[in-house]
Amino acid sequence: MPTPDRTSLDEIVAAGRALLESEGLAGLTMQAVATRVGVRAPSLYKRVRNRAELVTRVAEATARELGERLDAAATGAPDGPARLMVLARTFRGFAHERPAAFGLLFTPGSDLAIDPDVLRGASASMLAVAAELSGPDHALDAARTLTAWANGFVSMELAGAFRLGGDVERAFEYGVHRLADALATGSP
């Protein structure tokens, strides 16, 4: 009779996500996850091949969560510009709540092998509002522009890089409004 499983892949990923936030990417180790879920490290290899797969699964779970939050936020807004505002605020709120996970998803040059379907799902609301604002021919371009701006802004904010004083909240709102206006004009 085989020994019963003492943990599941969902528990492993949840432990990994919690460790990422509390200990950073360097602290997201197989041993730390095993300790958190109450098994010995070799037991994890029944569910996860190696640390790279663990980090990828944590990133995918994070992308799914972000996508779900964006989808839920976009549902209540009446039109494209309003949806863009809500999406940008939700994106920013997620980054403030889960800064290490945000960094994992949006680190340039990352070698994560995230499933393209997961990325498409996480991007669906942003692509939809981008298409509404700029037209279907420019939806991907507009979504990339919006995401790059929001990522840059939030990354600088989290790093404390806005050092000239002023109201960062006001600057964020100004940027989102200007982007919405620019995209809604329809001219590339």
Phi, psi and chi 1 to 4 in degrees:
 res  aa     phi    psi   chi1   chi2   chi3   chi4
   1 MET       -  126.5  174.3 -175.4 -134.6      -
   2 PRO   -70.5  152.6   17.9  -22.5      -      -
   3 THR   -70.7  144.6   51.5      -      -      -
   4 PRO   -70.2  149.6   20.1  -26.2      -      -
   5 ASP   -67.4  135.6  -68.7  -28.2      -      -
   6 ARG  -101.9   -6.5  -66.5 -175.9   53.6 -155.4
   7 THR  -153.6  166.7 -169.9      -      -      -
   8 SER  -123.4  166.4   68.4      -      -      -
   9 LEU   -61.4  -39.7 -177.6   57.6      -      -
  10 ASP   -60.9  -41.9  -72.2  -17.0      -      -
  11 GLU   -65.8  -38.4  -69.4  170.4  -32.9      -
  12 ILE   -64.0  -46.1  -68.4  166.4      -      -
  13 VAL   -65.8  -42.2  171.0      -      -      -
  14 ALA   -61.1  -42.1      -      -      -      -
  15 ALA   -63.7  -41.6      -      -      -      -
  16 GLY   -61.9  -40.7      -      -      -      -
  17 ARG   -65.6  -40.8  -67.1 -177.3   74.1 -160.3
  18 ALA   -65.9  -42.6      -      -      -      -
  19 LEU   -64.2  -38.7  -79.7  165.1      -      -
  20 LEU   -57.0  -44.8  176.3   63.0      -      -
  21 GLU   -71.7  -36.5  -70.4  -53.9  -37.1      -
  22 SER   -86.4  -30.7   65.4      -      -      -
  23 GLU  -119.0   -7.4  -53.9  -60.5  -36.3      -
  24 GLY    81.6  174.4      -      -      -      -
  25 LEU   -61.5  -37.6 -173.8   56.1      -      -
  26 ALA   -63.7  -29.1      -      -      -      -
  27 GLY   -84.7   -4.3      -      -      -      -
  28 LEU   -86.3   82.7  177.3   54.1      -      -
  29 THR  -115.5  161.1   65.8      -      -      -
  30 MET   -61.4  -41.6  -61.9  -65.7  -85.4      -
  31 GLN   -63.7  -44.0 -178.9   59.8   52.9      -
  32 ALA   -63.9  -40.7      -      -      -      -
  33 VAL   -65.8  -44.1  169.9      -      -      -
  34 ALA   -58.6  -44.6      -      -      -      -
  35 THR   -60.6  -43.5  -61.5      -      -      -
  36 ARG   -64.9  -37.2 -177.1  152.9  -63.4 -155.4
  37 VAL   -91.4   -1.8  -62.3      -      -      -
  38 GLY    82.0   31.8      -      -      -      -
  39 VAL  -130.8  172.9  -60.5      -      -      -
  40 ARG   -84.3  149.8  -65.4 -179.1   48.2 -161.7
  41 ALA   -52.5  -41.4      -      -      -      -
  42 PRO   -59.3  -25.6  -26.6   36.0      -      -
  43 SER   -66.0  -27.1  -63.0      -      -      -
  44 LEU   -64.9  -29.7  -66.3 -176.2      -      -
  45 TYR   -67.8   -9.9  -67.3   97.2      -      -
  46 LYS   -70.8  -24.9  -65.9  175.7 -173.8  174.5
  47 ARG  -112.8  -31.1  -55.9  -92.7 -172.6  -93.2
  48 VAL  -133.5  126.0 -178.9      -      -      -
  49 ARG   -62.5  -41.4  -78.5 -171.0  -52.1  -87.7
  50 ASN  -165.1 -179.5   52.1   36.9      -      -
  51 ARG   -63.2  -38.2 -177.9  177.7 -176.7  -90.3
  52 ALA   -59.1  -42.4      -      -      -      -
  53 GLU   -67.0  -39.1 -178.0 -177.4  -20.9      -
  54 LEU   -59.1  -48.4  173.1   64.3      -      -
  55 VAL   -63.2  -40.3  172.0      -      -      -
  56 THR   -63.5  -42.9  -63.4      -      -      -
  57 ARG   -65.0  -37.3  -71.9 -175.4  177.9  -88.9
  58 VAL   -64.3  -43.4  166.4      -      -      -
  59 ALA   -63.9  -42.1      -      -      -      -
  60 GLU   -64.0  -42.6  -72.7  176.0  -15.3      -
  61 ALA   -63.0  -38.0      -      -      -      -
  62 THR   -66.1  -44.3  -59.9      -      -      -
  63 ALA   -61.8  -41.0      -      -      -      -
  64 ARG   -61.9  -44.8  -80.0 -171.5 -155.3   93.4
  65 GLU   -62.1  -45.6  178.7 -171.0   -6.2      -
  66 LEU   -60.2  -45.3  177.1   57.2      -      -
  67 GLY   -60.3  -41.3      -      -      -      -
  68 GLU   -64.1  -41.2  -70.6  164.8    2.7      -
  69 ARG   -65.3  -42.3  -72.8 -173.1 -172.1 -166.9
  70 LEU   -64.8  -43.5  -67.5  171.3      -      -
  71 ASP   -59.7  -45.8  -68.4  -12.4      -      -
  72 ALA   -64.5  -40.5      -      -      -      -
  73 ALA   -67.2  -39.3      -      -      -      -
  74 ALA   -70.0  -23.4      -      -      -      -
  75 THR   -61.3  -37.3  -58.6      -      -      -
  76 GLY   -88.6  -10.6      -      -      -      -
  77 ALA   -81.6  140.3      -      -      -      -
  78 PRO   -75.2  -29.9   25.7  -32.2      -      -
  79 ASP  -148.6  176.7   61.6    9.1      -      -
  80 GLY   -54.0  -54.5      -      -      -      -
  81 PRO   -59.6  -41.2  -27.9   36.5      -      -
  82 ALA   -66.2  -39.9      -      -      -      -
  83 ARG   -64.6  -40.1  -94.0 -167.4  -62.6  -73.6
  84 LEU   -60.4  -43.4  175.1   58.7      -      -
  85 MET   -59.7  -45.6  -53.2  -65.9  173.6      -
  86 VAL   -66.0  -42.2  168.5      -      -      -
  87 LEU   -63.0  -44.1  -71.9  174.1      -      -
  88 ALA   -63.2  -42.9      -      -      -      -
  89 ARG   -65.8  -38.1  -69.8  177.3 -167.4  127.9
  90 THR   -66.2  -43.7  -58.9      -      -      -
  91 PHE   -57.6  -47.3 -178.7   87.4      -      -
  92 ARG   -64.2  -44.5 -176.8  176.9  180.0 -143.5
  93 GLY   -60.7  -41.1      -      -      -      -
  94 PHE   -60.4  -44.5  179.2   84.2      -      -
  95 ALA   -62.2  -38.5      -      -      -      -
  96 HIS   -71.4  -34.7  -80.8  -90.9      -      -
  97 GLU   -75.9  -36.8 -177.5 -177.7  -34.9      -
  98 ARG  -131.3   64.7  -59.8 -174.5   48.3   78.6
  99 PRO   -62.0  -36.5   17.7  -26.9      -      -
 100 ALA   -69.4  -41.0      -      -      -      -
 101 ALA   -66.0  -41.0      -      -      -      -
 102 PHE   -58.2  -47.2  173.2   81.2      -      -
 103 GLY   -61.2  -38.6      -      -      -      -
 104 LEU   -61.7  -43.0  179.4   62.3      -      -
 105 LEU   -70.6  -34.8  -74.4 -178.8      -      -
 106 PHE  -112.6   23.0  -68.7   97.6      -      -
 107 THR   -80.2  121.7  -60.3      -      -      -
 108 PRO   -62.3  142.0  -18.3   28.1      -      -
 109 GLY    76.8    8.2      -      -      -      -
 110 SER   -62.6  140.5  174.6      -      -      -
 111 ASP   -98.2   24.9   60.8  -10.5      -      -
 112 LEU   -66.4  137.8  -67.0  172.0      -      -
 113 ALA   -99.7   61.7      -      -      -      -
 114 ILE   -70.8  134.7  -62.0  175.7      -      -
 115 ASP   -56.3  126.2 -178.0  -22.1      -      -
 116 PRO   -57.6  -31.3  -23.3   31.4      -      -
 117 ASP   -66.7  -35.1  -71.5  -24.4      -      -
 118 VAL   -65.2  -43.9  171.5      -      -      -
 119 LEU   -64.1  -40.9  -66.2  174.9      -      -
 120 ARG   -62.0  -42.9  -86.1 -170.8  -78.7  -76.0
 121 GLY   -63.1  -41.9      -      -      -      -
 122 ALA   -68.3  -25.6      -      -      -      -
 123 SER   -95.4   -5.9  -56.5      -      -      -
 124 ALA   -56.4  -46.3      -      -      -      -
 125 SER   -66.7  -40.9  -71.6      -      -      -
 126 MET   -65.4  -42.1 -173.6   61.5   76.3      -
 127 LEU   -63.6  -39.0  -77.1  165.0      -      -
 128 ALA   -65.1  -45.3      -      -      -      -
 129 VAL   -70.4  -34.4   76.1      -      -      -
 130 ALA   -63.8  -41.0      -      -      -      -
 131 ALA   -65.2  -40.0      -      -      -      -
 132 GLU   -64.0  -40.3 -176.3  177.8  -19.4      -
 133 LEU   -79.5  -40.4  -69.3  170.9      -      -
 134 SER  -115.1   -2.4   62.4      -      -      -
 135 GLY    94.2  154.5      -      -      -      -
 136 PRO   -63.8  -29.5   14.2  -22.4      -      -
 137 ASP   -68.4  -22.5  -68.3  -18.1      -      -
 138 HIS  -116.9   12.2  -63.5  -72.2      -      -
 139 ALA   -59.1  -48.1      -      -      -      -
 140 LEU   -65.9  -41.6 -176.1   56.7      -      -
 141 ASP   -60.1  -46.5  -59.2  -33.5      -      -
 142 ALA   -65.8  -42.4      -      -      -      -
 143 ALA   -62.9  -39.8      -      -      -      -
 144 ARG   -66.0  -39.9  -75.2  178.0  171.7  159.5
 145 THR   -62.8  -47.5  -61.1      -      -      -
 146 LEU   -61.4  -46.0  -65.7  165.9      -      -
 147 THR   -66.1  -41.7  -57.0      -      -      -
 148 ALA   -63.7  -43.4      -      -      -      -
 149 TRP   -63.2  -49.6  175.1   81.7      -      -
 150 ALA   -62.6  -42.8      -      -      -      -
 151 ASN   -62.0  -46.5  175.7   37.3      -      -
 152 GLY   -61.2  -45.8      -      -      -      -
 153 PHE   -61.3  -51.7 -170.3  100.4      -      -
 154 VAL   -66.9  -39.1  171.9      -      -      -
 155 SER   -61.1  -43.4  -66.3      -      -      -
 156 MET   -64.6  -41.2  -72.4 -178.0   68.5      -
 157 GLU   -61.1  -47.7 -178.6 -178.9   21.6      -
 158 LEU   -64.7  -30.2  -69.2  173.8      -      -
 159 ALA   -84.3   -2.6      -      -      -      -
 160 GLY    70.5   29.6      -      -      -      -
 161 ALA   -86.4   -6.6      -      -      -      -
 162 PHE   -87.7   93.8  -67.8  125.2      -      -
 163 ARG  -108.4    6.2  -62.6 -176.2 -177.0  118.4
 164 LEU   -94.8   10.2  -64.0  177.6      -      -
 165 GLY    81.1 -161.3      -      -      -      -
 166 GLY    82.3  178.2      -      -      -      -
 167 ASP   -98.6  107.2 -174.9  -19.2      -      -
 168 VAL   -65.1  -37.5  173.9      -      -      -
 169 GLU   -59.4  -46.7 -177.8   71.8   30.8      -
 170 ARG   -62.2  -40.7 -170.2  176.8   87.1 -166.7
 171 ALA   -63.0  -40.8      -      -      -      -
 172 PHE   -62.1  -48.8 -176.9   82.9      -      -
 173 GLU   -61.8  -40.1  -67.7  -64.1  -41.1      -
 174 TYR   -59.2  -48.3  173.8   85.1      -      -
 175 GLY   -61.5  -44.9      -      -      -      -
 176 VAL   -63.2  -43.9  173.5      -      -      -
 177 HIS   -62.9  -43.0  -79.3   83.9      -      -
 178 ARG   -64.4  -40.9  -65.0  -62.7   68.9   80.2
 179 LEU   -64.0  -43.7  -77.6  167.8      -      -
 180 ALA   -59.9  -44.6      -      -      -      -
 181 ASP   -61.9  -44.8  -69.0  -14.1      -      -
 182 ALA   -64.2  -43.2      -      -      -      -
 183 LEU   -70.4  -33.7  -68.5  174.2      -      -
 184 ALA   -71.6  -18.3      -      -      -      -
 185 THR   -69.2  -23.3   65.1      -      -      -
 186 GLY    81.1   -3.3      -      -      -      -
 187 SER   -95.2  128.4   57.2      -      -      -
 188 PRO   -73.2      -   15.7  -18.3      -      -
